[in-house]
C-alpha cells in the first residue's frame, strides 16, 4: 500500500475524532478566509472612495449670529492670487452670492414668505424670472414665492466648488450674459439667446445648467464682476480651491489658513470621506491581524491533532520503521494525513467564509466608521468667542461615515479560492513540522522492547 493511500485512510480512521477535528478546523479556516475576503472588500471600497474623492477646498469669511456684517473679513483679489500660488493648488476660483426676487403683490397669502440665509453681505434684487422650484415637490405651502439664487463666478465652479454641468451653451463671459438652471428655463420658457431682467438690467441666456436637485442649487449664474457691480459688493463671498491629490488636502488647508488667517473658514469637501476612510483603514488593519491569528490557530489545531496521533500510534510507527520503513516515508504518511484533514476543512471553511464574510465586514465597518463632522455641502459659520454653528443649504442632509461608505460587499472569488488552497498547504506544513520531528525520534528497538 502506498504512503499516500495509507495517509488518506489513516486521516479518516477514527471517524468521531476526524469529524470533530474537521469541524473545529473548518471554523478556524473559515475565519481565516472571512478575514481575507472582508479585508479585500474594505481595500476595494477604500480605493473606490479615493478615486471618487473630491479634492476641492472652500474658503469663506467666518461669521456668526453675534458678528455684525461690517466686521466680517473680506476675500479679495489679493487673497485669491495668494491661494492660487500655493503648492499643490491646480486651480482657484471665487464666487459672489446674491438673491433675485420676483415682485409680489403688497398683500401676500399667509405662509408665502421664504427666508433663505446665503451668507454675509449678500444682496437681493428683482427679476422677472419665476423660480424653478415646485412647492409641492419640496413640501412648501401652495403659492409660496421662492427667491432665486444668483451666483457670480470667476471660473466654472459654484460656491461649494462643484463644477457646473451645462446642458447646452457655455458659461457667461460678457457683462450681460447669464446661465440659468434647466428648471428656471422650463418654468419661464427660456432658451439660448432669450433675455430676462435682473436688478433692472437685461441679460442674455448663453447657457443652461443641470439643476441637480428639487431645490435648484444652480439658479442664475453670471460673472463675478457683474454680480459685484449689481449688488454693490466688494470682494468675494467664497473661494473654491482645487488640490492636485487627496494626500495634499490637509497640507493645503494648513497653508491656506496660514496665508489668510484664522478669521476664515477653510473646509474640505473630502473631510467626511477622509474620516470615513480612517475607519475603513482601521477595519483593514483588524482583518489583516485577524487573518494571521486565524491562520496560526488553524496551524496549532493541526499540530496538536498530529502530535496526539503520533503519541497514540507510537507502536505502529516503531513497527513500520522496524520492518524497513524510513523516517521520510513515515513523515510523508503523516503529512498526507495533515493535507487531507486541512483540505476537507478548507472546503467546509469556504462555506463558513461565504456565510460570515459579509456579516463580519458589515459589523467591523459599522463599529469603526466615525461620523463625519461636516455636512456634505454645508457651511461652517464661526463667530467670536469660539462659537460655531453649522447650516446646510436647502435639501442638503448631514451624512455620517456609514452614509458615505455605503455598502461593503464581500464575496469569494478565484483569488480567495487560490489563497485558501495555499493557506491549506501552509497550515498542513506548519502543523506537521513538530510531529515529524517526534516521528524521527522514535526508536524501533525501544518501542518493541516496551511491548
Buried (B, 14 or more C-beta within 10 A) or exposed (E): EEBBEBBBBBBBEEEEBBEEBBEBBBBBBBBBBBBBBBBBBBBEBBEEBBEEBBBBBBBBBBBBEEBEEEEBBBBEEEBBEBBBEBEBBEBBBBBBBBBBBBEEEEEEEEEBEBEEEBBBBBBBBEBEBBBBBEBEEBEBEEEBBBBBBBBBBBBBBBBBBBBBEBBBBEBBEEEBBBBBBBBBBEBBEBEEEEEBBBBEBEBBBBBBBBBBBBBBBBBBBBBBEBBBBBBEBEBBBBBBBBBBEBEBBBEBBEBBBEBBEEBBBBBBBBBBBBBBBEBBBBBBEBBBEBBEBBBBBBBBBBBBBBBEBBEEBBEBBBBBBEEEBEBEBBBBBBBBBBBBBBBBBBBBBBEBBBEBBBEBBBEBBBEBBBBBEBBBBBBBBBBEEEEEEEEEBBBBEBBBBBBBBEEBEBEBEEEBEEBBEEBBBBBBBBBBBBBBEBBEEBEBEEBEEEE
